[in-house]
Amino acid sequence: MNNDVFDLIEQAVHDGGPESAFDLLVQRLLGDKNYPLLFEARVMQQRHNMGLPPLRVDGLDDVPASRREAYEDALAQAAREAGSLFLADSDIPRAWPYFRAVGDKTQVAEAIEKLDTAEDGVIQIALEERVHPRKGFELLLARFGICRAITYFHQYSDRDTREQCIILLVRTLHRELVESLRRAVTKREGTAPTPQSVPELIDGRDWLFGDLDYYVDTSHLVAVIRFALDLADPQALRLAIELCEYGKHLSPQFKYQADPPFDDVYVDHAAYLGALAGENVDACIEQFYAKVRASNPTETGTAPAQVLVALLTRLKRYPEAIQVSLDHLSQTAGEQLLCPSVPQLCQLAGDYARLKELARERGDLLSFTAASLHHPIT
């Protein structure tokens, strides 16, 4: 910064007073796009207007208590101005600290939403800072691919956007599979097939599945269909079922060993997802009943029964879920349950009379009290 500027500031103070100097300083900093110093200039201006020493030393210690609210409002306004200017220059990483300081995610989230690609810093803000988790996951997937996205999703904790991210994974893997199958069919048959669904592409083409043939990474395939068990979106469920149908055709060497009740990975996941999608629901449920009947809890634990209870709960078949839990999970401690407990199922069913009865039998005073609130003595 040349000496002329210093001279101009000095002259502005002499000719027009402090406000004239501040105006000149702000215009210079805006012209230089020096937004951090602009923020400090706004703070200095507010301090001067309040009769305080212009330079900050100890935070708010020198600001009278009666004037702190006005001072903090001025800081927030200055932070928003600096952050907005950085956003106008598409510099999200430098804008975010100013908006974070005032507890405002909205403008940064809106800026991130408009992006098709992003660098690590922006993805970190979207995901780790929870500014826009769903979009951050989308950008992570676009930048690093499905392998990195799957690894990240294992520790994904934002419940509000979890399903949206699963949908992204399912759609991405399904698209990759369709493209890979279409390339294989085009190479073999000489013309590109028109179907876009996996079942149509593999129908009548057993030659696609030799001992060494696969069209997407099988570890990605298994991970995504496992995530898909949490889906409610009908279209995404249909795509996930197609992924399972593809998996059923793979050579045995590409079929992972898994724990019951998903030991036949592709068949069992297809049944669970099919029930959620409303396809052959009774037959799908019976498949999991059979898993429970065939299981030995001392060897396999209670996972088959818990999965069945979870599925029945998702389908709102609460009386059945209650009975399965009573028959097979009565000795399972609450902290070991990955599905709703009997009291919770009774509440979901609105069956407070039964909840009272079961709670009395079990000596469960808390559940009995909860049930009594809704089912008092008549």
N, C-alpha and C positions, 0 to 999 in steps of 0.2 A: 504494500500500500504506500503510494508516494506521499511525500510531505505536503503536497498541495491540499490533500484531504484534511490533514490536521489543521492547516492554516484556515481552510474554509469553515471547519467546525468552530475554531476559535473566533473567527469573524462573525459567524452566525450568532454565537452567544453574545458578542459585543453589540451587534446591530439589532437582533430580534429577540434576544433573551433565550432561556433554556428550551422553550418549546420549538423555537426555530432551529436550534441545534439538534434536537431530537428528530425533527422532521427530516433534516438533511442526513442525519445518521441512518435513519430507517431507509430512506430512498437509496443511499449508497449500498447498504447491506442487501436490500432487495435486488438491486442491479447486479451485485456480485453473487447472488444466490447463497449468501452466507447466513442460512437460516438459524443455526445455533447462536450466532452472535446477535441475530435479530431478536431471538427470544430474550437474551440477556439485556438487550437494549430496551425492550418493552418492560422488563422487570425494573430496570434502572429508572425508567420514566415514571413508573408507578411509585417507586420509593421516593423519588424527588417530589412528586405531587403530594405525597403524604408527609413531607417534611423529614424524611429519614435520610441517613447517609446513603449516597447513590449506590455504593457497592455492597453486595451481600457479604457477610462474614460468617455469621452463626445461624443460618437458617432463618427461623421465625423469632429468634430470641429477642431481637431488638424491635419487634413489631408490637405495639400495645395490644393487649387482649381485646379491647373494644373494637380494634380495626383489623383484626386478623381475617375475619370473614371476607371483607372487601379486598384485602391483600391476596388471599387465596383465590378469589374469583378472578383477579387480574392475572395471577400466575396461570390459572387454567385457560383463560382467554389467550394468553401469549403462547401457551403450549399448543392449543388447537390451531392457532395461526401458523406456527412453525411446522406442525405435523401436516396441515393441509397443503402447505407449499411444497413439502417433500412429496406428498402424494401427487400433486399436480405435475411433478417431475418424474413420476413413476418410480420413486425411490421408497419402496415400502419399508425396507429394513431401517432406514433412518427416520421415517415417519412414525413407526410404531412406538418407540420409547416415549414420545410426547403424548400420544393418545393413551398409552398404558398409564402414564402418570396421572391422567385425569379419569381413568377407569372407563374409557370409551372405546369399544371395539368396532362400532358400527361402520364408520367410514373406511377403516382398514379392511374389514370383512368385505365391504362392497368393492373395494379395489382388487382384492384377491379373487373375488368371484369372476371378474372380467378376464382373468389370465387363462391362457391356454398352456403355457409352460412357465416354470419358475425355477430360480436358483435355490440352493440349499437354505439360505437364510430366510427366504419367504416361506418355504415349506415348513421350516421349523416354527416360524411365527404362527402359521395357520394351525399346525398340529400340536406342537408342544405348549404353545401359549394359549391354545384353545380359542383362537380368534375365529377360525372357520374350519373346524376339523374335517368335515366332509369334503370340502374343496381341497384342503391340504392333502387328504388321502388321494384324491383324484390326481393332483399334481405329482405326488410321489409315484403313483402308478405310471403316469405318463413319462416321467423323467427316468425312473430306475427300473421299470418293468415289474411284472407280476411277482417274481421271486422275492424282491426286496419288499414289495407291498405285503405279501403273505407273512414274511418274517415280522414286519412291523405290526401287522394286525393281531398277532398272537398276544401282544401287550396293549392292544387298543382299549381304552377305558371310557371313551365318551359314549354313554348309553344312548343319548338322544340321536346320534348320527351313526350308530353301529350298523343298523340294517342298511342304510344308504351305502355304506362302504362295502358290505357284503354283496349288495346288488352290483356295484362297480366291478368287484372281483369276478362274480359269476358272468357278467356280460363280457368282460375282457377275455376270460378264458374260453368262453363259448365262441366268441368271435375268432380267436386264434385257432381253435379246433376246426371251425367251419372253413377257414381259409386254408388250413393245412390239408384237410380232406379234399377240398376242391382242387388244390394243386395236384394231389396224388391221382385223383380221378381224371383230371385233364391230361396229365402225363400218360396215363394208361389208355384212355379212351380217345384221346385226340381232340375232344371238344369239352368246353367248360360246362359243367352241370348247372342247371338253373336253380335247384332247390337250395334253400338256406337253412333248413333244419337238419340236425344231425341224423335222426332216424331215416329221413329221405335219402340222405347222402350215402348211408351205409347199407340201405336196403338192397339186397340182391348182389352185394359186392363183397362176398366173403374173402376175396383175394386181398382186401385191404388189411386183413389181420393175420399175417404170418407170425411165426414164432418171435421174430425180432422187430415187428412193426408197431410203432406207436406214433401218435401225431401231436401230442402235447406232453410235457413232462408229467409223469405219473404222480410224483410227489406233490406237484401243484394241484393236480386233479383231485387227489384224495383230500388235501387240505381244504380246498374250496368247497367240496361237497359236504365236508364236516361243518364248515362255517354255515353252509346253506340251511342247516337244520333250524337255525334261528329266524329264517325268513318268514314273512307273511305276505309279501308282494306276489300276486298270482303269476305275473309274467316272469319274474325272476325264478320262482319255483319251477315253472315249466322248463326254463333253460337249464336249471340244475338237474332236473330229471333227465333231460337229454344228455347231460354230461355222464350221468350214471348209466344210461343206456349204451353209450359209447364204451364205458368201462367194462360192461358185461361182455363185450366182444373181444377184449384184449387177451393175449396169450397168458396162461397161468403165471408165467414168470413176472408179469407186470401187475399181478393182483396181490396187494399187500395183505399180510396177516394182521388181524385186528382183534380186539377183545369183544366178547358178546355184549350186547346183542347185534353188533355190527361186524361180526366175524366174516360174513360174506359181504365185503365192503360195498360193492356197487349194487348188489341186489337189495341189501337191507336198507341202505340209504335211499334207494329209489322207492322202497315201500313207505318209509317214513315221510319222505317228501311228497309222494303221491297222495297219502292220506291228508296232509296239510293242504294239498291242491284240490282236494275233493274228488280224487280219482280212485275208484274201487276201495272206498274207505273201509268197509267192513272186512274185506279180504286183507287189506294192509294191516289193520288192527289185529286180526287173527294171526297173522304172521308173527307179531310180537308177543301175543299170548302164548303161542307155541314155543317161542324162545324162553319165556318165563317157566313154562311147564318142563322144558328140557334142561333147565339150568340147575346146577347144584350150588346153592349159596356158599357152602363151605369152600368151594373151589373157585367160583367165578364172582363171588360177592353178590350184591343186590342190584348191580347195574341194569340187568334186563328188566326187573320190576320197576326200577326208577324211571327208565326210559319209557316204559309203557304208561306209567302214571303221568309223566310229562306230556306224552302224546295225547292221552285222553283229556288232559287238562287243556291243551291247546285247542282241542276239538270241542271243548265245553261239555264233555260227557262226564260230568262230575260224579254222579252216583257210581259209575263203573270205576272211576279212578279211586274213589273212597274204598270200594270193596277190594281192589287190587292192593292198595296200601295196607288195609287191615289184614289181608291174607298173607302178604309177603314182606311187609316192612315194619311190622309192629315192634320188632326187636332192634330196629335201626335207630340210632341216636339222631336227634334233630340236626346236629352239626354235620352229620354224614350224609344228609339228604341233599340231593341236587334237584329235587322236584318238590312241589308243595306238600306240606304235611297234612295229616287228616284234618286237624282243626282248620287249617287254611282252606282245604278243599270244601269242608262243610260251609265255611263262610262264603266261598265263591258260589256254592250251590244255593245259598240262602237257606240252608237246612239247619236252623239253629236248634230245633228240637233234638235232632240227632247229635248235634255238637254237645248239647247239655248232657245227653245220655252217656255219650262216650267219655266226656270229661269227668263225669262223676265216677264212671267205672275205673278210670285211670288215675283218679286222684289229682286231676289237673285243675286246680282252683282258678288259675288265670283264665283258661279257656272257658271254664264254667261261668265265670263272671262275665266274660265277653258275650257268651251266648245268652245269658240271662238278661242282658241289656236289650236284646232284640226279641227275646221270647220269655217274658215274665210270667209268673204264675197267674192263672185266670180264675 
